Amino acid sequence: MEREPVDFLFLSEQDMIKAGVLDTPRCLDVMEETFRLLGKGDYVMGGPNGNSHGSLLWFPVSSPFPNLPKAGPDRRYMAMPAYLGGRFNVCGVKWYGSNIENVKKGLPRSILLVCLNDADTGAPLAIMSANLLSAMRTGCVPGVAARYLARPGADTLGIVGCGVINRACAKAMIHAMPRRGKVILYDIFVDNARRMADEIEKEFGIATEVCGKLDETIAASDMVSIAASGATPVRVEKNWLKKGSLFTVSGHIEVNDDFYLENRLVFDLWKMHEAWLEEGLAHEKGITSISNWVPSYQILKLFHDGRLGREDMTSLGDILAGKAEGRKNPDEIIIFSAGGLPVEDVSWGFSICEEARSKGLGQKLSLWDKVSQV
């Protein structure tokens, strides 16, 4: 009996760039399309609940085995599978290893791959470099939030943390700003903020300001994006927030409980955050097991303790699908929490794969030829 050949496309980082992985407006539109499908329910992610962020290797703090990786800052191996419907109708998985010590070896903190598979047969369609893909889809999610949740007339964007992820966030949110007024940048390393300010001015022709004070940056901004890495989370006070502002979080922050209890909460997908809680409670250390890597940990603890209810949680996709109300009034302060969804990797990866095929990019690899099956 003969079996049909199976080929797939390999896309290097340079192939991804040539195929448009850094195209912010296009990625922003694809992320909006993704959230509309989420709102309709046309997706499946991992776990028995269909909403898991992914499957994580939980490394021990100590071990008698010298080669076994130990728990530490950003020390993770994870597979993030998903199916996304609509025009995509494809399965995929993002696989990555992460270790903050990588920077000492001249490597990025996380090294990522995305694999796409035929939703019917499971045959591989493509394997692609995914560091830029992941950064872009992460950055464009706050951009979608800005499109639908920013106060009318919002014209000032505050950027806290001027690394790779917040560069992507800033570009997406500038494209989504109701009015382009000013971008205010803060980073504990001032030179990083200055370099990013120069990049923004050259690309967008928008005014920028490098601010040396975190509180002033936030207080002056109609929209804020925080995406800062480091051993110590950024500390934010609720009284810094401008009336009517949109505060987007793509990483860890440190706040008092009132920061969440007294403001509107919107998530990329609440069901995924709730799945994180279920997984954390199943761990031998309980809910604290997710405290150092789940960005919504504090909200989940408030929910678990009964201080917040499901009625307090809104998913962005439900707003786009008309199932939930968006901004309720111009003065409302909205906290948008994004944890990262594997469906985003699938949709942007699929879009780039289509473009790569149309341009003849990448390397065609054979899984097997048409040979007799043993």
C-alpha positions in Angstrom: 0.0 0.0 0.0 1.4 3.4 -1.0 1.0 6.5 1.1 0.8 10.1 -0.2 3.9 12.3 0.2 3.9 14.9 2.9 5.9 18.1 2.5 6.0 21.2 4.6 7.5 24.7 4.5 10.4 25.8 6.7 10.6 29.6 7.3 13.7 31.2 8.8 13.6 34.5 10.6 14.7 36.2 7.4 12.0 34.5 5.4 9.5 35.7 8.0 10.7 39.3 7.6 10.4 39.1 3.8 6.9 37.7 4.2 5.8 40.7 6.3 6.0 39.4 9.9 6.8 43.0 11.0 3.8 44.6 9.2 2.0 46.2 12.2 -1.2 47.4 10.4 -1.7 43.9 8.9 -1.0 42.1 12.1 -3.4 44.5 13.9 -6.2 43.6 11.5 -5.4 39.8 11.9 -5.5 40.1 15.7 -8.9 41.8 15.5 -10.1 39.1 13.2 -8.8 36.5 15.7 -10.7 38.2 18.6 -13.9 38.2 16.6 -13.6 34.4 16.2 -12.9 34.1 19.9 -16.1 36.0 20.6 -18.0 33.6 18.4 -16.4 30.6 20.1 -14.8 29.3 16.9 -11.6 28.1 18.5 -10.1 25.4 20.7 -7.1 25.7 22.9 -5.4 23.1 25.1 -6.7 21.2 28.2 -10.0 19.6 28.9 -11.6 23.0 29.1 -10.3 24.0 25.7 -9.0 27.3 27.1 -5.5 26.5 28.4 -2.6 28.7 27.7 -0.4 25.6 27.2 1.4 22.7 28.8 4.3 23.8 31.0 7.2 21.8 32.3 7.3 22.6 36.1 10.9 22.5 37.0 11.9 21.8 40.6 13.7 24.4 42.8 16.3 21.7 43.6 17.1 18.2 42.4 19.7 15.4 43.0 20.1 15.2 39.2 22.8 17.8 38.1 21.5 18.2 34.6 17.8 18.7 35.4 16.9 22.4 34.8 16.0 24.3 38.0 13.2 26.7 38.5 14.2 30.3 38.1 13.2 33.6 36.5 11.5 33.0 33.1 12.7 29.3 33.3 10.1 27.6 31.2 9.5 25.0 28.5 6.0 25.2 27.1 3.9 23.9 24.2 0.9 26.1 23.3 -1.5 24.3 21.0 -4.6 25.7 19.4 -7.2 25.4 16.6 -8.7 28.5 15.0 -11.6 28.5 12.7 -13.0 31.0 10.2 -10.9 31.4 7.1 -7.9 30.0 9.0 -9.3 26.6 9.8 -5.9 25.4 11.0 -4.2 23.8 14.0 -0.9 24.9 15.4 1.4 24.9 18.3 4.0 27.4 19.6 6.9 25.6 21.3 9.5 27.5 23.3 12.2 27.4 25.9 12.8 30.4 28.1 15.6 31.3 30.5 16.6 34.8 31.6 20.2 33.6 31.7 20.2 33.3 27.9 21.2 36.9 27.6 24.6 36.1 29.1 25.1 33.7 26.2 24.1 36.1 23.5 20.7 34.6 23.0 17.2 36.1 23.5 15.4 35.2 26.7 13.0 33.0 24.8 13.6 31.0 21.6 10.3 30.2 19.8 9.0 28.0 17.0 5.5 27.7 15.5 4.3 24.6 13.7 1.1 24.7 11.6 -0.9 21.5 10.8 -3.8 20.6 8.6 -6.8 20.6 10.9 -8.2 17.5 9.2 -5.2 15.2 8.6 -2.8 16.6 11.1 -0.1 16.8 8.5 2.5 19.6 9.0 2.1 22.6 6.8 4.9 24.8 8.1 7.5 25.2 10.8 8.6 28.8 11.3 10.9 31.0 13.3 8.6 32.7 15.8 10.4 35.2 18.0 9.3 38.1 15.8 6.0 36.5 15.1 5.3 36.2 18.9 6.5 39.8 19.6 4.3 41.2 16.9 1.1 39.4 17.9 1.8 40.3 21.6 2.2 43.9 20.7 -0.9 44.1 18.4 -3.3 42.8 21.1 -3.1 46.0 23.1 -3.6 47.7 19.8 -6.9 46.0 19.3 -7.9 46.9 22.8 -7.0 50.5 22.0 -9.2 50.5 18.9 -12.3 49.5 21.0 -11.6 50.7 24.6 -9.6 54.0 24.3 -11.5 57.1 25.4 -12.8 59.1 22.4 -10.2 61.8 21.6 -7.4 60.0 23.4 -4.1 61.4 22.0 -1.4 60.6 24.5 0.3 57.2 24.9 2.5 56.3 27.8 5.1 53.5 27.3 6.6 51.9 30.4 9.5 49.7 29.5 11.3 50.1 26.2 12.2 46.6 25.2 11.2 44.5 22.2 7.7 43.7 23.3 6.7 47.3 24.2 8.2 48.5 20.9 5.6 46.3 19.2 2.9 47.4 21.6 3.7 51.1 21.0 3.6 50.8 17.2 0.2 49.0 17.3 -1.3 51.4 19.8 -0.1 54.4 17.7 -1.9 53.0 14.7 -5.0 52.6 16.9 -4.9 56.0 18.6 -8.1 58.0 18.2 -5.7 61.0 17.7 -2.0 61.1 17.4 -0.7 63.6 19.9 2.3 62.5 21.9 4.1 59.4 23.1 5.7 59.6 26.5 8.4 57.0 27.3 9.8 55.7 30.6 12.5 53.2 31.2 14.9 52.7 34.1 17.6 52.8 31.4 17.1 56.2 29.9 19.1 55.5 26.8 16.6 52.7 25.9 13.8 55.3 26.1 15.7 57.8 24.0 16.5 55.2 21.3 12.8 54.2 21.1 11.7 57.8 21.0 13.9 58.4 18.0 12.6 55.3 16.3 9.0 56.4 16.9 9.6 60.0 15.6 11.2 58.7 12.5 8.5 56.1 11.7 5.4 58.0 12.7 6.3 61.7 12.8 4.7 61.9 16.2 6.0 64.0 19.1 7.8 62.1 21.8 8.9 62.9 25.3 11.3 60.9 27.5 10.2 61.1 31.1 12.4 60.3 34.1 9.4 59.7 36.4 7.1 56.7 36.2 4.2 58.4 38.0 4.3 61.4 35.7 4.4 59.2 32.6 1.3 57.3 33.7 -0.6 60.4 35.0 -0.2 62.3 31.7 -1.3 59.4 29.4 -4.7 58.6 28.0 -3.4 55.1 27.1 -0.6 53.2 28.9 1.3 50.1 27.9 3.4 48.3 30.5 5.7 45.5 29.2 8.8 45.5 31.4 10.9 42.5 32.3 13.1 42.2 35.3 13.4 40.6 38.7 11.3 43.4 40.3 7.8 44.1 38.9 6.9 47.7 38.1 5.0 49.3 41.0 2.0 51.4 40.1 -0.4 53.4 42.3 -4.1 53.7 41.4 -4.1 57.4 41.9 -1.6 57.8 39.1 -4.2 56.8 36.5 -5.7 59.5 34.4 -9.5 59.7 34.4 -10.8 57.8 31.3 -7.5 56.1 30.6 -6.9 52.7 29.1 -4.1 50.8 31.0 -2.8 47.8 29.2 -0.6 45.2 30.9 1.5 42.6 29.0 3.6 41.5 31.9 3.9 41.7 35.7 3.1 44.8 37.7 2.8 45.3 41.5 -0.3 47.2 42.7 -2.6 47.3 45.7 -5.8 45.3 45.4 -7.9 48.5 45.0 -6.2 49.0 41.6 -8.3 46.1 40.3 -11.3 46.3 42.7 -12.1 49.9 41.7 -11.5 49.8 38.0 -13.0 48.0 35.0 -11.3 44.7 34.1 -11.0 43.5 30.5 -9.0 40.4 29.4 -7.8 39.0 26.2 -9.7 35.9 27.1 -11.0 35.5 30.7 -11.6 31.8 30.2 -7.8 31.3 29.7 -7.0 33.2 32.9 -9.6 31.1 34.8 -7.9 28.0 33.4 -4.6 29.3 34.8 -6.3 29.4 38.2 -7.6 25.8 37.9 -4.1 24.6 36.9 -2.5 26.5 39.7 -4.8 25.1 42.3 -4.0 21.6 41.0 -0.3 22.2 41.8 1.1 21.0 45.1 1.9 24.6 46.1 -1.6 25.8 45.2 -2.4 29.1 43.7 1.0 30.6 44.7 2.6 28.2 42.1 1.5 30.7 39.3 2.5 33.8 41.2 5.8 34.5 39.4 4.7 33.9 35.8 1.0 34.5 35.3 0.5 38.3 34.8 -3.1 38.2 36.1 -2.2 36.3 39.3 -3.3 39.0 41.7 -6.7 39.3 39.9 -7.1 35.5 40.0 -6.4 35.5 43.8 -9.0 38.2 44.3 -11.4 36.1 42.3 -10.5 32.9 44.2 -11.0 34.7 47.5 -14.5 35.9 46.4 -13.6 39.6 46.2 -14.3 39.6 42.5 -16.8 37.6 40.5 -17.2 36.5 36.9 -19.5 39.4 36.4 -16.4 41.6 36.9 -14.5 40.0 34.1 -15.0 40.9 30.4 -13.3 39.3 27.4 -12.2 41.5 24.5 -13.6 39.0 22.0 -17.1 39.2 23.6 -17.0 43.0 23.1 -16.1 42.7 19.4 -18.8 40.0 19.0 -21.4 42.3 20.6 -21.9 40.0 23.6 -20.5 42.5 26.1 -20.4 46.2 26.5 -17.2 48.1 25.6 -16.3 51.4 27.2 -19.3 52.6 29.2 -18.4 56.3 29.6 -15.5 58.7 28.9 -14.4 58.7 32.5 -14.1 55.0 33.0 -10.7 53.6 33.7 -10.1 50.3 32.0 -7.4 47.8 33.0 -6.7 45.4 30.1 -4.8 42.3 31.0 -3.2 40.2 28.3 -1.7 36.8 29.0 -1.0 35.7 25.4 -3.2 33.2 23.4 -1.9 30.4 21.2 -4.7 31.2 18.7 -2.8 34.5 18.1 0.3 32.6 17.1 -1.8 30.4 14.8 -3.6 33.2 13.0 -0.5 35.4 12.5 1.6 32.4 11.6 -1.0 31.2 9.0 -1.1 34.7 7.5 2.6 34.9 7.1 2.8 31.4 5.8 0.3 32.3 3.1 2.3 35.3 2.1 5.5 33.3 2.1 4.0 30.7 -0.3 2.8 33.4 -2.6 6.3 35.0 -2.8 8.1 31.6 -3.1 9.9 32.1 0.2 11.1 29.4 2.6 12.5 25.9 2.1 10.3 23.0 1.1 11.1 20.0 3.2 9.8 16.4 2.8 8.5 14.4 5.7 8.3 11.4 3.5 8.1 10.6 -0.2 5.5 8.5 -1.9 6.7 5.1 -0.9 5.3 1.8 0.1 4.2 1.7 3.7 5.9 -0.9 5.9 
